[in-house]
């Protein structure tokens, strides 16, 4: 019975994303970046991996940039990206 549970748990875990490290991704943040350079924005709320909100912008050149979620310009960028996504 225990073996069946272990096999079932292993199969379920195989499809789940793997968390490499339980720590914050953003060690330094920018106060803003020009909207025309941003392809997408990912907002990660605080959780067991990190005690702070993280805003990670993927730029059109493929690089990622961490943005300060408290900066007024970053708040505007997030709102524009959310509005852009809701109009499509």
C-alpha positions in Angstrom: 0.0 0.0 0.0 2.8 2.4 0.9 4.6 1.6 -2.3 1.4 2.5 -4.3 1.2 5.9 -2.5 4.8 6.6 -3.2 4.4 5.8 -6.9 1.3 7.9 -7.2 2.9 10.8 -5.4 6.0 10.5 -7.7 3.8 10.6 -10.8 1.9 13.6 -9.6 5.0 15.5 -8.7 6.5 14.8 -12.2 4.1 17.1 -13.9 4.5 19.9 -11.3 7.0 22.7 -11.9 10.2 22.3 -10.1 11.2 25.1 -7.7 15.0 25.3 -7.9 15.5 27.6 -5.0 13.3 28.9 -2.2 14.5 32.5 -2.2 13.7 35.8 -3.7 14.6 36.2 -7.4 15.1 39.9 -7.2 18.1 41.0 -5.2 18.2 44.5 -6.8 15.3 46.4 -8.4 14.9 49.2 -10.9 12.6 52.2 -10.2 11.2 51.9 -13.8 11.9 51.1 -17.4 10.4 52.4 -20.6 7.2 50.6 -21.5 8.2 50.2 -25.1 11.0 47.8 -24.0 8.7 45.5 -22.1 7.3 42.3 -23.6 5.5 41.0 -20.5 5.4 41.5 -16.7 5.1 38.9 -14.0 4.0 39.9 -10.5 4.7 37.3 -7.8 3.1 37.9 -4.4 4.9 37.3 -1.2 5.0 33.6 -0.2 7.2 31.0 1.4 9.9 31.5 -1.2 10.1 35.3 -0.6 8.6 37.7 1.8 8.2 40.5 -0.7 6.2 41.2 -3.9 8.4 40.7 -6.9 7.8 42.3 -10.3 9.8 40.8 -13.1 9.6 42.4 -16.6 10.7 40.4 -19.6 12.1 42.7 -22.1 11.8 42.5 -25.9 15.4 41.5 -26.1 14.8 38.5 -23.9 16.4 39.8 -20.7 14.6 40.0 -17.4 14.6 43.0 -15.1 13.4 43.2 -11.6 11.3 46.3 -10.8 10.5 48.0 -7.5 6.7 47.2 -6.9 6.4 50.4 -4.8 7.8 52.8 -7.4 5.1 55.0 -8.9 6.4 54.4 -12.5 6.3 50.6 -11.9 2.7 50.8 -10.6 1.8 52.6 -13.9 3.5 50.0 -16.0 1.6 47.2 -14.2 -1.7 49.0 -14.7 -0.9 49.6 -18.4 0.1 45.9 -18.9 -3.1 44.7 -17.1 -5.3 47.0 -19.2 -3.5 45.9 -22.4 -4.1 42.3 -21.5 -7.8 42.8 -20.7 -8.5 44.5 -24.1 -7.2 41.6 -26.1 
